[in-house]
Amino acid sequence: MTVNCKRLLFDPKLFWTLATLVIVGDVVLTQLIIRFVPFTEIDWETYMHQVKIYLDGERDYDAISGPTGLLVYPAGHVYIHAFLYRLTDAGRNLALSQQVYTLLYVASLVISCAIYRQVGGVPNWVVLLLSLSKRLHSIYVLRLFNDVWAVILTQLSILALGHGLFDVAILLFSAALSVKMSVLLYLPAFLVVLVKGRGLATTVRLCFTIISVQGLLGYPFLLKHPLPYVKGAFDFGRVFLYKWTVNWRFLSEDRFLDPKFATALLVGHASVLVAFGLFRWCRSAGGAIAVLNRAIRRPNRPGSRVPVTADEAITIAITSNLVGILFARSLHYQFYSWYAYQVPLLTWRTRYPTALKLVIVGAIEYGWNVYPSTRLSSAVLCASHVALLGGIWFGYPEGRT
């Protein structure tokens, strides 16, 4: 019995056996949460109200609003919630709505397990950590936030990227971006992987694909009201409220709202991405200069002389996302879904001892479960992000395989 349990926890051949047990157990847990924990209305009513205005024929983003304000998400969000509006009787059938989001939660868990299996280098038992997040269950089935639609499309995109299906990955990435612009945090990594794996010409073509998909999906709004759509759906200058921040509570409100602080975060974000690009993400290919040199001289050939592995592509992608999260102007509670499933995998891209890896996972979960956030919880969260990113820098920034 002991031997069998040990094999289940550590033998890669039994990965899906353990993962299946975790998934089934989480299905039961999620149903119990829905049954015994009350739903909390935050944005669901607003989504439905805004979609009703859209379905009535309005295409001007400045005229589409709900209880919490104007519509601030791209067209993909509108189409998804128009479908949900019809399916759930304008959102009034809450039980059905929660079951739809349960399916999303389970699908996201399954895809996460597939990603872990694809990259390797992680013991089986780590998948047990994927189902333990109190906050993540809340985001999916007790709040019905739109972030999870972008998350699942991004996960599928990352999975395709790991399999070398770059065109499929970009189409899925574009679909995710049409739900929420936070998906742009992955773009630097996608560009690096594409240049290394397919070359400069293909990378440029796929960038046009991203733009074209956004234009196609946004066409009904862009046709007559382009500026309100672009400003509303892709507002890079949005100012967040201090009371909702999860990551910068240890700062004063004046400092949080200071434009200089926003500029410092942007500079820090760009600088760290450039540093990873120059010194960490291209080492296996001889360095960033060598990759760029090959890509420019022979744009139709891969910039890397060695194939890009699944582990490498996925590690670069989720690290880029982590950099964006570290330097985010503000993190709100639903944003945890952007990377919650990635945290254990990211810790296994460090050289930290297992005990410290688990401490980081637990500290990040702690930071997201304190409501309202405090100076301590936000400081712990930021420190954990720094420790995790630093561990990756000195660990396995291109994966372990």
Secondary structure, DSSP 4 states (H G I P E B T S, - for coil): -HHHHHHHHH-GGGHHHHHHHHHHHHHHHHHHHHHHS----SSHHHHHHHHHHHHTT---GGG-EETTEE--S-HHHHHHHHHHHHHTTTTT-HHHHHHHHHHHHHHHHHHHHHHHHHH--S-GGGGGGGG--HHHHIIIIIS--THHHHHHHHHHHHHHHHTT-HHHHHHHHHHHHTT-GGGGGGHHHHHHHHHHHT-HHHHHHHHHHHHHHHHHHHHHHHTT-HHHHHHHHT-TTPPPPGGG-SSSTTS-HHHHH-HHHHHHHHHHHHHHHHHHHHHTTTGGGT-HHHHHHHHHHSTTS-S-SSPPPHHHHHHHHHHHHHHHHHT-S---GGGGGGTGGGHHHHHTTS---HHHHHHHHHHHHHHHH-SS--HHHHHHHHHHHHHHHHHHHTS-TT---
